Amino acid sequence: MKPTKHHDAHKLSMAGLLISLGIIFGDIGTSPLYVFKAIFNQGIVEKDLILGSLSCVFWTLTLQTTIKYVWITLNADNKGEGGILSLYSLVKKRAKWLIIPAIIGASTLLADGMITPAITISSAVEGLLIHNPSLPTVPIVVSIISLLFLIQRFGTSIVGRVFGPLMLIWFSTIGILGALHIHHAPEIVSALNPYYAIRTIIEHPNALVLIGAIFLCTTGAEALYSDMGHCGKQNIRISWIFVKIALILNYFGQGAWLLEHVGSPISGQNPFYGIMPAGFLVYGIAIATIAAIIASQAMISGSFTLISEAVRLNIWPKVTIRYPSDQKGQLYVPSINFILYVGCMLIIVVFKESSNMEAAYGLAINLTFIATTILMCFFLIRVHIQKVWVILFALVYFIIEITFLMGNGVKIQHGGWLTLLLASTLFIIMFSWYGARKIKNSFVRFTKIQDYYSIISELSEDKSVPLFASHLVYLTSANNKSEIEYKIIYSIINKKPKRADVYWLVHVDVMDNPHTREYTVQQLIPQKLVRIDFRLGFREEQRISLLFRKVVEDMVANGEIDITSNYDTLKKHHIAGDFNFVVLEKIISKTHDLRWYQKIILEIYKFLKRFSLSEEKGFGLDSSFVTVERVPLNIPNTKEVKLHRI
C-alpha cells in the first residue's frame, strides 16, 4: 500500500469517527450491561457502596482507558497499526525475553475472545426475562452465537458498513437513558470525587471481589489499541470523547436508580434495564442485543488479525488464512473460528447465565494489560522518553493492574479457572511453536556459499547428470547473503546431484513494520545462481510463489535473466523452462542430547505439526512444482558407534 493512501485512511473524518464507533468500542461500549449487575448481584444495596463503586468505575475509565490507552499507548504506532504483537515488533530487539509478555498478552487476548460473545449476548438477551421469567435464554444465545460464527466464512464487509450507525444509536441511547435518570438522585454526581473510590477500596470488607467486578468496565480497552489500523489514532481519540460521555452518563444513571433502591436487595435485576421506561424495554433489549453482536464480531475479527500476525512472527502454527473480500484487513481463519466457537459453547455450557460468567470474566484480559504495560515501558525507552516518566508510568500502572489482578484472582475458584485454562493452553501452543523453531535453528549449520561457486557452475553444464529442472528454487533462512545452509549444498551436490540451468535462493525476512513489500536481487553467479530477498511486513500474506513469479517477470523484462528452456525443441520455440521448488523439512533425528524441557517442547511441536499447513502450503507454493526433502539436523556421528571386526 502506498504511504499516501495509508495516511489518508487514518485522517480525522466523519467516516473515520463512525467506523471507530462500529469497530473499536464494541466491547467496552457494552460493559454497562453487566458491570453494576456484577457489583450488586448479592446483598442489600448500600449508599456508600453505590458512590464508591461508581467512583471506582469513573476513575478506572479515566486512568486505565483514557490515559494509558487513548493518550499514551496509541502513540506506539507501528506504521499505522496497533496491537500487542505490533508493539512487540517495535521493541523485540531490546531484549529476547520480551517474547514472553508478548505471547502471554496474545494468548490471554484470544481467551478473552471466547468469553466476550458469551457474556455480552447473554446479558442482552436476559433482558427478556423481565417480561417472561421462565423463558429459556440459553438456546437463544447459542443460536445467535452459532449464526455469528457461521457467517464469518462469507466475510463481514457488508455487515461492517452498518456497524458504525448502529453503534451511534447504541451510545446515544445509553447516554440519553442515563442522563434522564440522573435527576432522580442528583447527589450521585458526588461520585466524581476520588475520595469515595479510595475509601471503598480501603474499608469495604469484600474489596477484592468488588475490584474484580469494577475491572469489567475497562475490559475492552485493549481493543482500542489492537484495532488502531482500521481507522487511525485521531479518529479513536475524538470518538472516545463521545463514547466516554455516553458510558459515564449511563453508569451514573444506573447509580441514581440504585440510590432509589437503597436498603433493599436487587438480586436478579439488572440496573441497566432498570433505568429504561417500561414502554421502551423491548426496543432497548433489541438495541442491546445488536450492540452485543457487534462487540462480539469486533472481537472475532480482532482474533483473526492477531493469529495472522502470530503466524508471520512464527509463534503460531501455519494455518489456512482466507480473504473473503477485497476490503483491507478482512480475513477469515477457519481453525481459529472453530476454536473460538468451541470455547464460547464451553463457557455457555459451564456457566449458563451471564451472572455466572461475570465471575470468570476479566482475569485473562488483566494479564494482557500487564503484558502491554511491560512492552510499553520498553517502547517509551526506545523513543527516548525521560526515565523518570517511564518509571512513573510503570509504577502507576503496575500498581493499578496488579491490584486488579488480585481482585480478579478471587475469581479463579468461581470460574476464572476456565478462562485461565484456555489462556494457558493457547500460551503453551504459542511458546512451544516458537521454542521448537529456536531449538531447530540452533542445529542449522551454515557454510560460505562462494566456496561452491565453481562446482555449482560446472554442475549446471554437466550433461552427464540428468536435468532435474530448468530452474531450481530453494527457500533459505540464511540472513547473511554470503552464507547458505549446508543442507541446501548437500541437497544439490551430495544427496542426488541436481542439475539445473539456473539455481535460485529465496529468503523471506519478516519486518518489524506491518505492510512492507520489498525485494532485492543479487546474481551470485551471473545467469547461474540468483538470490532474491523478500522484505515483507508481519501483516503481509506470504504468497512466495506469486511474488517470486512477479520478480522473475520483472527480471526477464529488464533483460537480467533468460528463462528460456535449454531443451532443443523448447528453445527453438522460445518456451520458458520449468521451475521446481525444493522445500527442506528439517527434522531432529536424536533428542538424547537435549534438555528435558526442550524434549517436551519438541513433542508438543510434533503434535501441533499434524494440524498445521505443510511448509509448501504455508509459503503459498504450488504443490505440483514442489519437491519436499526431509533432512536430519543432528545426524549421529560415527565416532559414537563402536564395532569390532572379526
N, C-alpha and C positions, 0 to 999 in steps of 0.2 A: 504494500500500500504506500502511496506517495505521502511524504510528510505533510504536504499542504492539506490533502484531504483528511488525513488523520487529525490534524489540528482543527480543521473546520468542524469535524464531527463532535468536537468537545467544546465548541464555543457556547457561551451563555445565550440561550434562546428559549422561547416559549415551548417549542417542541422538545428541547432537551430537558426542560423542567418537568414537562408532562411525562416523558419517558422515565425520568428519575422516580416519579411517584409510582409508576407501574412496575418498575424492576427492582429498585433499590430498597424501598421502605416497606415491602410487604410483611416481612417477619416482625420487625419492631412495631409496625403500624397496627398489627392485630393483637399485640400484647395486652391492651386494655380488656380483652375478652376474658382473661384468666388471672391477672395479677392480684386484684383485690379479692377475688373468689378464693385464691390460694391462701392469702393472708388471713382472711376471716372465715375460713372453711369450718372451723370448730370454735366453740366457746361463745361467750357473751361479748357483744360489741361495746368497746370502751372508747371514750372520747380521746384520752391520751394516746391510745394505740392508733386511732384514726389519724390524728395530727402527726404523730411520729412516723408512721409508715408512709404517709403521703409526702412528708418532708424528705424521707429517705428516697422515695421514687423520684422526686423533683431533682435532688442533688445527684442521684445516680445518673439520670439522663444528662445532667449538666456536665459533671466531671468525666464520666466514662464515655458517653456517646458524643457530646458536643466538643469537649476539649480534647480528649485523647484521639478519637477517630476523625471527627469532622475538621478540627483545626490542625492537629499535628500529623496523624498517620496518613491522611490523604496527600501530604507532601512527599511521601515515599512513592513517587510516581515513576514507574518503570516504563518509559516511553508511552505514557498514557494508560498503562494497565496497572491494576492493583491486585490484592490478594496475598495470602501468606507465602505462596510459592514464588510469586513475583518479588516479594520483599526478600525472600531467601536468596533469589538470584542476584539481587543487588549487593548482598553482604557476605555471600558464601566464601569469598576469598579472604575474609578477615579471620576465620577460624574454621577448621574442619568439623568441629563438634556441633556447629550450628545446624547441621543436618538433623540433629535430634529434635530441637524445638520445632523445626520446620515440619518434620514427619508427625510429631505429636499434634501440632496445630491442624495439619491436613486431615489426619485420621479422626480427630475429635469433631472437626467441622463436618465430615461425612456422616459421623454418628448422629450429629445434630440434624442432618438432612433426613434421617429416618424418623425422628420423633416429631419434627415440626409439622408435617402434614397431619399426623395423627392427633396432636393436641389442638391445633388451630381449628381444623374442620370439626373435631368432636365438640369443642367449646361452642362453636357457632350453631351446630345442629341441635345441641342440647337445649337451645332456647325454645325448641318446640315443646319441651316438657312442661313449660308454663301453662300451655293450653291443654295438653294431654299427658299427664304424669306417667301413664302406663305405656306410652309409645316406646317401642324398641328402637333406640337411635343407632346402635352398633351396625345393623345391616345397612342403614342409610349411609353411615360414614364409610363403611367398607366399599359400598357401591361407588360413591363419589371418588374415593382414592383410587380404586381399580380403574375407573374410566380415565382419571387423570394420567395414570402411568401408561395406560393403553394408547393414548393419543400422542405420546412422546415420539413414537417412530415416524409419525407423519409430519413432524415439525410443528412449531408453535408460533411461527412468524405472523400468521393471520390473527391468531388469538392475541398475540403480543401487542398488536396495534390498538386494541381496545382496553388494555390493562391500565394505561395512564388515565383516561377519562373515568374509568370505573373506580380507581383508587382516589381520584379527585373527589368523586361523590362520597366515598367512604370517609375520607378525612374531614370533609366538610360536614358530613352527617354527625360524626362522633364529636367534633368540635362544637357544633351548634347544640347538640343534646346536652353536652356537659355544661356549656355556658348558660343554658336555660335553667339548669338545676342548681347552679351555684347560689342563686338568690334565695333559695330555701334555707340556706345556712351560711350567710356571708362570712362568718368567723372562720370558715375553712381556709380563707386566704392567708391566715396567720401561719399556715404550714410552710410557707415560703421561707420562714426563719429556720436556719440550720440547727438552732438550739434544740428543736423538737426531735430532729433526727438523731443528734448526738445523745440526748437524754434517753431516748427509747433504746438505742443500741446498748447503752451502759446499764440501764435499770431493768429492762424487760427480762423476765425470768426465762423465756424461751427465745433469747436474742438470736441464736444461731439459726433456729428454724425460721424466724422472721427474716433474717438476712437472705437465706436461701430462696424465700418466696419473693422478696423485693428484687432479687437479681433477674427475675423473669422479665422485668420491664426493659432490660437492655440487651436481651439475648440476640437481637437482630443487628447489633452494632457492627459486627464483623462483615456483614453483607454490604454495608456502606462502602467499605474498602475493597472487598472482593469484586464487586460489580462496577468499579470505577471506570473500566474500559468501555462500558456501554454508553456512557453519557458525559463523562468528564467531571472533574472535581468542582468546578464553579457551579455547574447545574445542581450537583448534590448539595453543596453548601447553601445555596439560595433556597432550594426546595425544602431543605431541612428546617429552615426557619418556620415555614408554614406547617410542616409535619409536627414539629415540637410544640407549637402553639396548640394545634388540634389535640395532641396527646395530653398535654398539661390540662387543657380545659376539660377533657373527658375524665381524666383522673380526679380533678378537683370536683367535678360534678358528681362522680361516684362517691367521693369523700363526703360531700354535702348530703347525699342520700343516706350514707351510713350514719351521719350525725343525727338524722331523723329517727334512726333505729337504735340509738344508744340504750343499753340495758336489756336488749332482747337478742336472742340468737337468730342468725340469718342462715343457718345450716340448710343447704340445698338451694339457696337463692343466689343469683349472680347479680351483683350491683350494676354490671354493665347493662343488663336488660331491665334492672330496676328503675333506671332513670328515663326509660322510654315511655311515652304515653301509651296507654292500652291500645288505642286505635292504630298506632304506628308499629306495634310489635312485630306483626307478620312481615312488614316491609323491612324492619330492622334486622330480623333473622335472615331474610333473603340477602340483604346487602352484606351482612357479616359473613355469610357462607361464601359469597362470591369473593370477598376480600381474603378469606382463609384459603380458598383455592388458588388465588393469585399469589399469596405468600408461599404456598407450597410449590407452585410452579417455579417461582424465582429460586427457591432452594434446590429444586431438582436440576434446573438449568445450571446453577452455580456448581453443583456436584459434577456435572458433565465436563464443565470447563476445568475444574480442579483436576479431574482424572486425566484429561488430555494433557495438561501441563505435567502431571506426575509421570506419565508415560515418556514424554520427551526428556524429562530430567532423570530417567532411569530409577524411579522409586516406586513404580507400579508395573506389573506385567503388561506386555504389549497386548492390547485388546482392540477389537474392531471399533472404529470411530466413523460414524456416518455423518453426512452433511445433507440433511433433508431439504434445505433451501439455500438460496444464494445470499441470504442476509448474514452480515458479519456477526460472528460469534454463535450462529445457530449450528449446533451439533447434537448428535444423539449417540450415546454409548450403551448399546443393548445390555451388556453384562452388568453395568452399574445401575441401569434402570431396574433390572431384575433384583439385584442385591438390595436396593433401596425399598423396592416394593415388599420383598420378603421381610425386611426389617420393620417396615410400617405395620404389616399384618401381625408380626410377632408382638409388637408393642401393644396393638389393639387387643390381641388375644389375652395377653398377660394382664393389662391394666383396665381394659373395657371402657372406663369413664375418664373424662378429662381431669377430674379431681384427683384421680389416682396417678395420672400421667404427670401432673404438676409436681408430684413428689420426686419424680425421676428427672424432670427437665432442668437443664441449666448446668448440670455437673460437667458434661462433656465440653460445652462451649466455653465454660470458665477456663478450662485448660488451654483452649485456643487463644483466649485473651492474654493469658500469661505468656504463651509462646510468642505472640505478636509483640508484647512488651519487650521481651528479650531481644528479638530481632531488631525492633525499633531503636533500642539503645545503641546497637552497633551501627545502624543507619545514621543516627544523629552524630555519632563519632565520625563516620565516613564523610559527612557533609560539613565537617569542621564546626559543629555547634560547641560552644564552650563547655568544658567538662562539668562545671558547676550546675549548668542547666540539665545536662544529661543525668547527673547524679540525682538532681531534684525530681526529674521525670521518673527515674527508676524507683526512687523511694516512695513517691506518692502512689504510683500505680501498682507496685508490688504490694504495698500495704493494703490498698483497696481490694486488689484482686485475690490476694491470699486470704483476706478477711472473708470475701465472698466464697472462696474455696472451702474455708472452714464451715461456713453456713451450708454450702452445698454438700459437704462431706456427710452431714447428718442424713442426707437423702439416700445414702448408699443402702442402708438397711430397708428403706421404704420403696425401693425400686430403682434407685440410682445404679445399683449393681448391674442392671441390664444394659444401660447405655455405656457404662464403663467397660463391660464385657465386649460390646460391639466395637467400641473405640479401640480397645486393646487388641482385638482380632485384626482390625484394619492396620494398626501400628505394626503388628508382627509381620503382616504381609509386606508392607512398605519397607520396613527395616531389613527383612530377610532378602528381598529382591535387590535392594541397594547394597547390602553387605556381601551377598554372593557375587555380585559383579566386581566388587573391590577385591575379594579373595581370588577370583579367576584372573583378574588383571595383574595381580601380583605374580602370577606364574608365566605371564606372556613375556617372551624373550624377543628383543628387537636386535636387528643387525644393520650394518651400514649398507644401503642399497647400491652405492656406486661400486662396491666390491663385486657385484653381479652384473654390471652393465654389459661386459663383453660376452658372458655366457648367454644372457637373455637375447642379445642382438644376434649371436650365432644360432641359437635355438630357433629363432624366428625364420632363419633362412635354411635350416637343416631339413632337406626334403626326405631324409631317411626316417624322420619322425612324422607319424600321421598328423595331419592338421586337426587340432582339437576344435578350433573355432577361428573365424577370421578376426574377431575381436573378443578378447578375453578380459572380463572385468572382475576385479577383486575389491571388496569393501575392506578398508584398512582402518585400524584405530590409532595408528601412529600419528601423533601430533607433529612430530619433527619430520619435515619433508625429506630429510636426508636418511631417515630410517624406515624400516619395514619389519613387520612381524616375521620371524624366522619361519613360521609355519606357512606363510604365503610362498616364500622361496622354496620350501620343501615341497609344497603342492605343485609348483611349476616345474621344478627340476627333478626331484627325487621320487616322489610318490608314484607318479606316472607322468613322464615328460609331456608337457602340454605345449605344442607348437601353435602359435597364433601370429597373424600378420601384425597386430598391434595389441600391446598389453596396457590395460587401464587400471589405475589405482584410484578409488573413490573414497574420500574421507568426509565425514559429516561432523561438523563442530556445532554443538548446540550453544547458542549465545545467551548471555545474561539478559538481553532485552527481548521483547516478545515477538516482534514482527520483522526481523531482519531476513532478507532473502538475497544473499550474495554468493559469488563463487570466484575462485581463481584457478587458472590453468598453468601447469608447468610441464614442458616437454623435457623429461629427464633424458630420454634417448630420442632424438628427433624422428618422428613418424613411427617409432617402435614402442616407447614406454612413456605414457602420459599420466600425470597425476592431476585430479580435479579435487579441490577442496570446497565443499559447500559450507557456508556460514548461515545457519537457519535459526531463527528465534524460537524460544521454547514454546510458543503457541502456533508455530507453523507446522503444517502437515508434512511429514517426511515421505513424499512420493518420489523416491530416489530414481525409479525407472523413468518417470516422466521428466524429472529435472535433468537427468543425465542425457536423455534424448534431445532435450532442448539445447543443452551445451554443445553436443556433437553437431547438431544442425547449424548452430552459430559458427562453430569452428570450420565446418565444411564451406559455409557461405563466405567466410573470411580467407579461405584458401590455406588454413593452418594444418589441415589433415585431409588425407584421401582415404575414404572408407570403401572404395570400390573393391569388390571381391577379386582375389588373385586367381581364382579358377578361370581357366581359359575361356570357357563358354560365357560365364557371367561377366568376365572382364570385357569381352568383346561387345556386350550389350550394355555396359556401364551400370551393372546391377550391384547394389551395395552388398557387402559381406554380412554374414550373420554375427550377432552379438550373443555372448553367453556369460551370465553372471556366475561366479563361484562364491558360495557362502560357506565360510569355515565355521562350523559349530564347535565351539571349544568345550571340551569336557574334562573333568578332573578324574583321572583313572585310579588314583590311590588317595586315601584320606588319612592313613595312619600317622602321617607327619603333621597333620593339622591339630589345632587345639580343640577341646571339646565343644566350645561354643561355635567354632567355625563349622564343625561337623553338623551341628544342629541346624545352623543357617543354611547349609548346602542341602540338607534333607528337605527342609521346608521349600527351598528353591526348586528342587526336583519335582516336588508335588505341585507347586504353582505352575511349573513349566508345562504341565499337562493341559492346563486351561488357557494358556497364553497363545498368542499367534506365533507361528514359526518365524524364524529370522527373515525369510524372504517376503512373507506377507507383511511383517512389521515394517519393512522398509518399502513396501509398495512395489515389489518386483513381480514381474510376470513369471509364474512358476514354470511355464513351458520353456523358458530360457534360463533356467537356474539349475546349477549343479550344487548339491549340498554335500560337503565333506565333513565327517566327524573327525576332529583331531584332538588327541590327548594332550593336555597341557603339562602333565608331570609324568613322563614315561619312566618307569623304574630303571635304574642304572644297572648294567650287567655286573658291575663290581659288587653289587649286593648279593648276587647269585653264586653259591658255592657248589661246584660239581667236581666229582672225581672220575677221571677217565681210567677205565680198566681194560 
